Amino acid sequence: MMDELEPRISPLVDALGRTGLVRTFSSCEGHYAPSEQALVDRNHAEVRFVPADGVSVNEVETLLAYVLTRFKAKHGLIPVNVTAHKRYTPLDDKAIEETFVLEIRPFNRFDSPDQKRADTDRAIEQVIQLLTFYKDPQ
C-alpha cells in the first residue's frame, strides 16, 4: 500500500481538503503507459473521500454539482470527462462503507499515453481552479 501522494494528483487532493468539506483517503494520478497497466483499470485519475467531520452528505453533493456543472460548461466533455459518484463497498456481511469518488478520465481511450497524461494534468489544474473559487452556499 502506498502512503505517499502521487505528485500529479497531490494538488487536487490539497485543493479538495482546503474546501473544509471532505476528508480524502485515496487517490491515483492515472497511469496510461502500457507498462503501467494492471488488472485494475488505471486509465484515469481519481480522488476518494468522505464528508469531513460535521459536514453533511448534501454539502459534499453541492460541491460536486458545482465542480461538475462548471467544468462541463467551461471545458466540455472532450478531451476528458470529469465525473463523480458514490461508491458502496461492503465491509462485512452487514456494513457498507459509502465514499465519494471524483474521477478524471480521458474521453478517447485510443489516444497516446502522452496525450492522455497531458489532458489529465490539464483537467486536474482546471478542477483546482474551480475549487479555488467555490463558495459554500450555506
Order of alpha helices (4+ residues) and beta strands (2+ residues): alpha-beta-beta-alpha-beta-beta-alpha
